[in-house]
Amino acid sequence: MLEMHQESEYVIHHIQKLMAFFLSMRLFKLELETSGHHVYYQYITDALAKMPLEKRINDLIKKYNVQRFAYLEPDEYRLDQQLKAICGQLPISSSCYSTEHFIADRYTLKNKTSKSFVMEPFYRSMRVKHNVLMTAAGKPIGGTWNYDAENRKPLKTIPSTEPPITFKHDTKNVISDIKKAGLKFIGTPNNFHWPLSRKDALQALHHFITYRLPHFGTYQDHMILDDPFVFHALISFSLNVKHLNPIEVIRTAERALKSNPELYPLAAVEGFIRQILGWREYVRCIYWLQMPNYLKLNFFNHHAKLPQWYWTGSTKMKCMSESITQSLNLAYAHHIQRLMITGNFALLTGTHPDEVDNWYLGIYIDAIQWVELPNTRGMSQYADGGIMATKPYVSSGQYINGMSNYCKSCYYSVKQKTGEGACPFNSLYWNFIDRHQGLLKSNMRMQIPLANWNKTNIQTKIEVLEQAATYLKNIDSL
């Protein structure tokens, strides 16, 4: 097992992400040794950690007189290509095996002829194929495939529940090693309570199922001040490092529904399962279908830089400061904070997709390129021109106000489009619509905002666009 600079420096990672990977590896090493296995382990502080992977593999083959080289399918295209190239030069036989921690084959979408790949048909086919939430007659339980419409209720009183389970770890050595190795990082190592072993991950899963799943559906899209986790499961890191198998997570949720349908609403269980069986698997298939060209897509030809406060959270916009500060403190934000706050703002301000990709890939503990890239470049930034999403996910402050309580304590007024203290999202949204009319006019889902903009009187348009121009010019001061 190798802790390597190659894997620690391709973007600037959150320190908690580095800590989580290293500590998970080190804990697994101890498990293996306790079980009687011999483990070669390279720490990040070792001088060898800076060597290229090809040389390390060849050196170990010689040192231990290895007769055959075998490895598990990497989750990232970059590493997949590197290992294939290395194996092509090895003097011994080599082979690659599935990790068996995904439900769909990575090339499931390979033979599709459509230019776009909507998730819903994929999700339904996965439900049928793996008999998830299905009746004996082959129909979806409850008669409906998707209960997303029930999970967007207005924000009212949030039910009280047990807070997420936390885990204590001795982090002194790993923090010291990260600094000693000279790794650059963002964020803080404090508040580090993530599950780092299979035992931890199973505890986290069962705690979520017991206390938080019943309300997950209704409140999964809501954003609450001083409650970063709401009812989310916080198991994406455990899934991505393979402490949990997605099918066991799905079956656990199914069993909860069957055991107590009054406690576990079908909408909540289906919404949770859809994130794993539908979205997670679908995103991975999109990734392997589209790479490596996906890295170059920039549908809107955006080229701006991210504002400097994406690395500090120091902005007067409450939704942005809350989401970014939380991300820097916890290496975590849930999907709506990522999509409709930080991602939405980056798209409205014309940020280059590379900038957005690198920020997301670095700051979140669960960000591995196979899952980050389609979510960011595709879903969030619409840089793929609609391969994944049926429309750009942009909004004014109105959406944020409806799905959060951020706006109530914001410096800016969500009700204003122009003038002193007007919410930046409002004018930037209409500026985006105006700027990209030519690209959006053929999108059926964008017809209403386009029509509303075109009906707006000239003077109002001028004022809105001037407000947006002022904000864009002074973006680091917002």
C-alpha positions in Angstrom: 0.0 0.0 0.0 1.4 3.3 -1.1 0.8 6.8 0.2 2.0 8.9 -2.8 2.5 12.5 -3.7 1.0 11.6 -7.1 -2.4 11.0 -5.5 -2.1 13.8 -3.0 -1.1 16.6 -5.3 -3.1 16.4 -8.6 -5.3 19.1 -7.0 -5.0 20.9 -3.7 -7.1 18.8 -1.4 -8.9 19.6 1.9 -6.7 18.4 4.7 -9.6 16.3 6.1 -9.7 14.5 2.7 -6.0 13.7 3.0 -6.4 12.7 6.6 -9.3 10.4 5.8 -7.6 8.5 3.0 -4.3 8.1 4.9 -6.0 7.1 8.1 -8.3 4.7 6.4 -5.3 3.1 4.6 -3.4 2.8 7.9 -6.3 1.3 9.7 -6.8 -1.3 6.9 -3.1 -2.1 7.1 -3.5 -2.9 10.8 -6.5 -5.0 10.1 -4.6 -7.0 7.4 -1.6 -7.5 9.7 -3.9 -8.6 12.6 -5.4 -11.2 10.2 -1.9 -12.6 9.5 -1.1 -10.8 6.2 2.3 -9.3 5.4 1.9 -5.8 4.2 4.4 -3.5 2.5 3.4 0.0 3.4 4.9 3.3 2.2 4.1 6.5 4.2 3.8 9.9 2.7 6.9 11.0 4.6 9.0 8.4 3.0 11.3 9.7 0.3 10.1 7.0 -2.0 6.6 8.6 -1.9 7.7 11.1 -4.5 8.8 8.5 -7.0 6.6 7.8 -10.0 4.2 4.9 -9.6 5.8 3.0 -12.5 9.2 3.0 -10.8 7.7 2.0 -7.4 5.9 -1.0 -9.0 9.0 -2.2 -10.9 11.2 -1.8 -7.8 8.8 -3.8 -5.7 8.6 -6.5 -8.4 12.4 -6.9 -8.3 12.7 -6.6 -4.5 10.1 -9.4 -3.8 10.7 -11.4 -7.0 7.1 -11.0 -8.0 5.8 -13.4 -10.6 2.5 -11.9 -11.4 1.1 -8.4 -11.1 -2.7 -8.0 -10.3 -4.7 -4.9 -9.5 -8.3 -3.8 -9.0 -10.0 -1.5 -11.5 -9.2 2.1 -10.6 -12.2 4.4 -10.3 -10.4 7.3 -12.1 -9.6 7.4 -15.8 -6.2 9.0 -15.1 -5.1 6.1 -13.0 -6.7 3.5 -15.2 -4.7 4.6 -18.2 -1.5 4.9 -16.1 -1.8 1.3 -14.8 -2.6 -0.1 -18.3 0.5 1.6 -19.7 2.6 0.3 -16.8 1.3 -3.3 -17.3 2.2 -3.0 -21.0 5.8 -2.6 -20.1 6.1 -5.1 -17.3 8.4 -8.2 -17.7 5.8 -10.4 -16.0 2.1 -11.2 -16.6 -0.6 -8.9 -15.3 -4.3 -8.9 -14.8 -7.1 -6.5 -13.6 -10.1 -7.4 -11.6 -13.4 -5.6 -10.7 -13.7 -4.2 -7.2 -17.2 -5.5 -7.1 -18.3 -2.3 -5.4 -20.5 -0.9 -8.1 -23.8 -2.3 -9.3 -23.6 -1.4 -13.0 -20.7 -2.2 -15.3 -18.7 0.9 -16.0 -19.6 0.7 -19.7 -23.3 0.1 -19.3 -24.1 3.1 -21.5 -21.6 2.3 -24.2 -24.1 1.1 -26.8 -26.6 3.9 -26.4 -27.0 6.0 -29.5 -28.6 9.1 -27.9 -26.6 12.3 -27.5 -28.1 12.8 -24.0 -28.5 10.3 -21.2 -31.3 11.1 -18.8 -31.0 9.4 -15.5 -34.7 8.3 -15.0 -34.8 5.5 -17.6 -31.4 4.2 -16.3 -32.8 4.2 -12.8 -35.9 2.4 -13.7 -34.0 -0.3 -15.6 -31.7 -0.8 -12.5 -34.8 -1.1 -10.3 -36.2 -3.9 -12.5 -32.9 -5.6 -13.1 -31.9 -5.8 -9.4 -35.5 -6.1 -8.1 -35.3 -3.0 -5.9 -38.6 -1.6 -4.5 -40.5 -3.8 -6.9 -43.7 -5.9 -6.4 -43.9 -9.6 -7.3 -45.7 -8.5 -10.4 -42.7 -6.5 -11.6 -44.3 -3.1 -10.8 -42.8 -0.3 -8.6 -43.9 -0.5 -5.0 -46.6 2.2 -4.5 -47.3 2.3 -8.2 -44.9 5.2 -8.8 -41.2 5.1 -9.8 -40.1 8.4 -8.4 -41.3 10.4 -5.4 -39.1 13.4 -5.9 -42.2 15.8 -6.1 -43.0 14.9 -2.5 -39.5 15.8 -1.4 -39.7 19.6 -2.2 -42.1 20.8 0.5 -41.7 24.4 1.7 -39.3 24.9 4.6 -41.1 24.9 7.9 -40.3 23.5 11.3 -37.6 20.9 11.0 -38.3 17.8 13.1 -35.8 17.1 15.9 -33.8 13.9 15.7 -30.5 12.4 16.8 -27.5 14.2 15.4 -25.2 12.2 13.1 -23.0 9.7 14.8 -19.4 10.9 15.2 -16.1 8.9 15.5 -13.0 9.8 17.4 -9.6 9.3 15.8 -6.0 10.0 16.9 -5.1 12.5 14.1 -1.9 13.9 15.6 0.5 11.8 13.6 -1.3 12.0 10.2 -1.5 15.8 10.4 2.2 16.0 11.3 3.0 13.7 8.3 0.9 15.8 5.9 2.8 18.9 7.0 6.2 17.2 7.1 5.6 15.9 3.5 5.0 19.4 2.4 1.5 18.7 1.0 -0.5 21.8 0.2 -4.0 21.7 1.5 -7.1 23.8 2.2 -9.5 23.7 5.1 -9.0 22.8 8.8 -8.3 19.5 10.4 -10.7 20.3 13.3 -14.1 18.7 13.6 -12.8 15.5 12.0 -15.4 12.8 12.9 -15.7 10.7 9.8 -16.1 6.8 9.7 -12.7 5.4 8.5 -13.2 1.6 8.7 -15.9 -0.8 7.7 -17.0 -1.2 11.3 -17.4 2.6 11.5 -19.2 2.8 8.2 -21.7 0.1 9.3 -22.4 2.0 12.5 -22.9 5.2 10.5 -25.3 3.5 8.1 -27.4 1.9 10.8 -27.5 5.2 12.8 -28.8 7.0 9.7 -31.4 4.3 8.9 -32.7 4.4 12.5 -32.8 8.1 13.2 -32.6 10.1 10.0 -34.0 8.2 7.0 -37.6 8.7 8.1 -37.3 12.5 7.3 -34.7 12.3 4.6 -37.1 12.5 1.7 -39.0 15.6 2.8 -35.9 17.6 3.8 -33.1 16.3 1.6 -33.0 19.5 -0.5 -33.3 22.0 2.4 -30.5 24.1 3.7 -30.5 25.2 7.3 -28.3 27.7 9.2 -26.2 25.9 11.9 -27.4 22.5 10.7 -25.1 21.4 7.9 -26.2 17.8 7.8 -30.0 18.1 8.2 -31.1 14.4 7.5 -28.3 13.3 5.2 -26.6 9.9 5.6 -22.9 11.1 5.5 -21.8 7.7 4.0 -20.6 8.8 0.6 -16.9 8.7 1.7 -17.5 5.2 3.1 -19.1 4.1 -0.2 -16.4 5.7 -2.3 -13.5 4.0 -0.4 -15.4 0.7 -0.5 -16.1 0.3 3.2 -19.7 -0.1 2.2 -21.1 -2.0 -0.8 -24.0 0.0 -2.5 -26.2 -3.0 -2.7 -26.0 -3.7 1.0 -26.9 -0.1 1.7 -29.9 -0.4 -0.6 -31.1 -3.6 0.9 -30.8 -2.2 4.4 -33.1 0.7 3.5 -35.5 -1.7 1.8 -35.6 -3.8 5.0 -36.4 -0.8 7.1 -39.4 0.1 4.8 -40.7 -3.5 5.0 -40.3 -3.7 8.8 -42.1 -0.4 9.6 -43.8 1.4 6.6 -45.4 3.9 9.0 -42.0 5.0 10.4 -40.3 4.9 7.0 -42.3 6.7 4.3 -41.9 5.2 0.8 -40.9 8.7 -0.5 -38.0 8.8 1.9 -36.7 5.3 1.2 -37.2 5.7 -2.5 -35.5 9.1 -2.5 -32.5 7.7 -0.6 -32.2 4.6 -2.8 -32.5 6.7 -6.0 -29.3 8.6 -4.9 -27.4 5.3 -4.8 -28.9 2.9 -7.4 -29.9 5.7 -9.7 -27.7 8.8 -9.5 -24.4 7.3 -8.2 -24.4 4.5 -10.7 -25.6 6.6 -13.5 -22.9 9.3 -12.9 -20.2 6.6 -13.0 -21.5 5.2 -16.3 -21.5 8.8 -17.8 -17.9 9.3 -16.6 -16.6 6.1 -18.3 -18.6 6.7 -21.5 -17.4 10.3 -21.9 -13.8 10.3 -20.8 -11.4 11.7 -21.7 -13.2 14.2 -23.9 -15.5 15.2 -21.0 -12.5 17.1 -19.4 -12.5 19.6 -22.4 -16.2 20.4 -22.6 -17.1 24.1 -22.1 -20.6 24.6 -23.8 -21.0 28.3 -22.7 -17.3 29.1 -23.4 -16.9 30.4 -19.9 -13.4 31.6 -18.8 -13.7 33.6 -15.6 -11.8 32.7 -12.4 -13.5 31.7 -9.2 -13.8 34.6 -6.7 -11.0 34.6 -4.1 -13.5 34.1 -1.3 -14.2 30.5 -2.5 -11.1 29.7 -0.4 -12.1 31.8 2.6 -15.9 32.1 2.7 -15.5 35.8 3.3 -18.5 37.2 1.4 -21.5 39.1 2.4 -23.8 36.7 0.6 -25.1 34.5 3.4 -25.8 31.4 1.3 -22.3 31.5 -0.2 -20.5 32.2 3.1 -22.5 29.5 4.9 -21.9 26.9 2.2 -18.2 27.7 1.7 -17.3 28.1 5.4 -19.0 24.8 6.1 -17.1 23.2 3.3 -13.8 24.5 4.6 -14.6 23.4 8.1 -16.1 20.0 7.4 -15.0 19.0 3.9 -18.7 18.5 3.4 -21.8 20.2 1.8 -24.9 18.3 0.6 -26.0 18.1 -3.0 -28.2 21.2 -3.1 -25.5 23.4 -1.5 -23.1 22.2 -4.2 -25.5 22.5 -7.1 -27.7 25.5 -6.3 -25.4 27.7 -4.2 -21.7 27.4 -5.1 -22.3 25.7 -8.5 -25.1 28.0 -9.4 -23.0 31.1 -8.6 -20.0 29.8 -10.6 -22.2 29.2 -13.6 -24.0 32.6 -13.4 -20.6 34.4 -13.2 -19.2 32.6 -16.2 -16.5 30.6 -14.4 -14.3 28.3 -16.4 -15.3 24.6 -15.8 -11.7 23.7 -15.0 -11.8 26.2 -12.1 -15.0 24.7 -10.8 -13.8 21.1 -11.2 -10.6 21.6 -9.3 -12.3 23.4 -6.4 -14.9 20.7 -6.0 -12.4 17.8 -6.5 -10.2 19.3 -3.8 -12.6 20.5 -1.1 -14.9 17.6 -0.5 -14.0 14.4 1.3 -16.1 12.3 -1.0 -14.8 13.9 -4.2 -13.2 11.4 -6.6 -13.1 12.4 -10.2 -15.5 9.7 -11.4 -18.3 11.2 -9.3 -17.1 14.8 -9.1 -16.6 15.5 -12.8 -20.0 14.6 -14.2 -21.7 16.2 -11.2 -19.7 19.4 -11.6 -19.0 19.9 -15.3 -22.2 18.2 -16.4 -25.0 18.7 -13.9 -23.8 21.9 -12.2 -22.1 23.8 -15.0 -23.9 22.4 -18.0 -20.5 22.5 -19.7 -21.4 19.2 -21.6 -24.3 21.0 -23.3 -27.0 18.6 -22.0 -25.4 15.2 -22.1 -26.6 14.7 -18.5 -29.0 17.6 -17.5 -32.0 18.6 -19.5 -31.4 22.3 -18.6 -28.8 24.5 -16.9 -29.4 24.5 -13.1 -29.4 28.2 -12.6 -31.7 30.2 -10.4 -32.2 33.6 -8.9 -32.3 34.2 -5.1 -35.9 33.1 -5.1 -35.1 29.4 -5.2 -32.5 29.8 -2.4 -35.0 31.6 -0.3 -37.6 28.9 -0.7 -35.2 26.0 0.1 -33.3 27.6 3.0 -33.4 30.1 5.8 -30.2 31.8 4.6 -31.8 34.9 3.1 -33.3 36.0 6.4 -30.0 37.0 7.8 -28.2 38.1 4.6 -26.7 41.5 4.0 -28.4 41.5 0.6 -32.2 41.6 0.0 -33.5 38.6 -1.9 -36.5 40.7 -3.0 -34.4 43.2 -4.9 -33.0 42.8 -8.4 -31.3 46.2 -8.6 -30.2 49.0 -6.3 -28.2 49.1 -3.1 -28.1 45.7 -1.4 -29.9 43.8 -4.2 -29.3 40.0 -4.1 -26.5 39.3 -6.6 -28.2 36.1 -7.7 -31.1 38.0 -9.1 -29.4 40.2 -11.6 -26.7 37.6 -12.4 -29.5 35.1 -13.2 -31.1 37.4 -15.8 -27.7 38.4 -17.1 -27.0 34.7 -17.7 -30.4 34.3 -19.5 -29.7 37.4 -21.7 -26.1 36.5 -22.5 -26.9 32.9 -23.6 -30.2 33.3 -25.4 -28.8 31.9 -28.6 -27.6 28.7 -26.9 -30.8 28.4 -24.8 -33.5 29.1 -27.3 -33.8 25.5 -28.4 -34.1 24.2 -24.9 -37.7 23.5 -24.1 -37.2 23.8 -20.3 -35.8 27.3 -20.7 -38.7 28.7 -22.7 -40.5 30.3 -19.7 -37.5 32.3 -18.4 -36.6 33.3 -21.9 -40.1 34.5 -22.6 -40.3 36.4 -19.3 -37.0 38.1 -20.1 -38.1 39.1 -23.6 -41.3 40.6 -22.2 -39.4 42.8 -19.8 -39.3 46.4 -20.7 -36.1 47.9 -22.1 -35.4 50.2 -19.1 -35.7 47.4 -16.6 -33.4 45.2 -18.7 -30.8 47.9 -18.8 -30.9 48.4 -15.0 -30.7 44.6 -14.4 -27.8 44.1 -16.8 -25.9 47.2 -15.4 -26.4 45.8 -11.8 -25.0 42.4 -13.0 -22.0 44.1 -14.7 -21.3 46.1 -11.5 -21.3 42.8 -9.4 -19.1 41.0 -11.9 -16.6 43.8 -12.0 -16.4 43.8 -8.2 -16.9 40.1 -7.6 -14.2 39.7 -5.0 -15.9 42.4 -2.9 -19.4 40.9 -2.8 
